[in-house]
Amino acid sequence: MNNLELKNRDLDVLWHPCTQMKDHETLPLIPIKKAHGVYLEDFDGNIYIDAISSWWVNLFGHTNKYINERIKEQLDTLEHVILAGFTHEAVVRLSERLVKLTPKGLEKCFYSDNGSSAVEVALKMSYHAHKNDGKNKTIFVSLTNSYHGETIGALSVGDVELYKDTYAPLLLKTLQTPVPKDMSQESAYEAAHEFELLCQKRAEEISAIILEPLVQGAGSMHMYHPDFLLHVRKICDKYNIHFIADEVMVGFGRTGELFACSHANITPDFLVLSKGLTGGYLPLSVVLTTNEIYAKFYCDYSEHKAFLHSHSYTGNALACAAANATLDIFEHDDVINKNKNIAKYMGEKLQRFLELKNVDSIRQTGMICAIDLKGYDSQLRIGLKVYQYGLKNGVLLRPLGHVIYFMPPYIITFEEIDKIMDTAYEAIKRI
Ligand SMILES: *Cc1c(COP(=O)(O)O)cnc(C)c1O
């Protein structure tokens, strides 16, 4: 088997995510044969450093020995069981640990199998909790430039035109309030003030605000100050609006703390986690909420207040085993502290990009670095050129429009950081 053979078989039968398939007439698909650590290897023997953690999911490298062992152990014990009426050890253990690790006050875990469906869970729970209180709150607020997934509800609260516009006639009515325009405290304050003005007018109708704490991922890695979370928490309390923190991307250490909400020391009413939850191994997501919300659903069956939402693979045992293994690594390897050195090193190397005349600005939050290019028309697909240059030189970068970013697995070495950042530097210099 070589690249060409598998590529042709693929294009006969597959439709790939987030892709104009015609692009593959000129842009070769890359079949991956195997992967280890930060390295992906194709069928022709080329290797690539996974600088974007395979769409932001991988934390401790591919085919991680420890995680592999834990999954294999689980595989021979229990692969999956219905989670309605039944339970298992991996999911109980994982839930106990998540309750301990997440911001104080989050006490109940509801599982699903991807980020978008967990967002749907949080939206439905929020609406339903108000309904069980006798209130009819049907509007969700989100931030401009936000991204929360691709299912209809999740897309409705998102604000990235590229994904949303086509489906606009199908979507829920939602309201957007401005995201802080930069990383300053003033911008955080100004944006919070806009949100409060909206609440003054519409609080009766607003069920929740959903936001990506500190970094808007698919919104081109836009970053803002943690004070915004603090202001939003206060406003939500004042107007009886739920706070949904979508930490699908920023959770599990990406921002420098285990959870981004900890930077502001706040507890949301709903915390949505996925991506890094299983170390990038298996699809799993969870919504954590408070006992206060949980209690609103807890009554005799005949009162019809239960949350009757389910997915076939809710709380899958293999995925839970991967998640427990991932948390073990955080615990044993002092990951959050060690990442501080990696983040510092990436931050120093990032400065160099400012020398390039087509670089507009740089920014960083923890383990995420981003570079804005300037002077290009969006029709030029400048990101694609960087992507192609990267692949030719052994680095998987996947720019978002004219924003190049780095979000590597936490096991990356300084030499490997040199390699990915030097490659990006050369790519930008050449375009
Ligand atoms: C990726 C992402 C989602 C959607 O998760 P999927 O597993 O891709 O459905 C939701 N919110 C944020 C912030 C994300 O980055």
The ligand as an SDF file (V2000), in Angstrom:
LIG
                    3D

 15 15  0  0  0  0  0  0  0  0999 V2000
  -14.7790   21.8970   18.4210 C   0  0  0  0  0  0  0  0  0  0  0  0
  -15.6740   22.7480   19.2330 C   0  0  0  0  0  0  0  0  0  0  0  0
  -17.0240   22.4260   19.4210 C   0  0  0  0  0  0  0  0  0  0  0  0
  -17.6740   21.2570   18.7110 C   0  0  0  0  0  0  0  0  0  0  0  0
  -17.1500   20.0430   19.0830 O   0  0  0  0  0  0  0  0  0  0  0  0
  -17.3010   18.7770   18.0780 P   0  0  0  0  0  0  0  0  0  0  0  0
  -16.7800   17.6350   18.8660 O   0  0  0  0  0  0  0  0  0  0  0  0
  -16.4510   19.1200   16.8890 O   0  0  0  0  0  0  0  0  0  0  0  0
  -18.7360   18.6600   17.7500 O   0  0  0  0  0  0  0  0  0  0  0  0
  -17.7790   23.2020   20.2600 C   0  0  0  0  0  0  0  0  0  0  0  0
  -17.2410   24.2670   20.8770 N   0  0  0  0  0  0  0  0  0  0  0  0
  -15.9610   24.6230   20.7220 C   0  0  0  0  0  0  0  0  0  0  0  0
  -15.4340   25.7970   21.4580 C   0  0  0  0  0  0  0  0  0  0  0  0
  -15.1350   23.8920   19.8830 C   0  0  0  0  0  0  0  0  0  0  0  0
  -13.8590   24.2690   19.6940 O   0  0  0  0  0  0  0  0  0  0  0  0
  1  2  1  0
  2  3  1  0
  2 14  2  0
  3  4  1  0
  3 10  2  0
  4  5  1  0
  5  6  1  0
  6  7  2  0
  6  8  1  0
  6  9  1  0
 10 11  1  0
 11 12  2  0
 12 13  1  0
 12 14  1  0
 14 15  1  0
M  END
$$$$
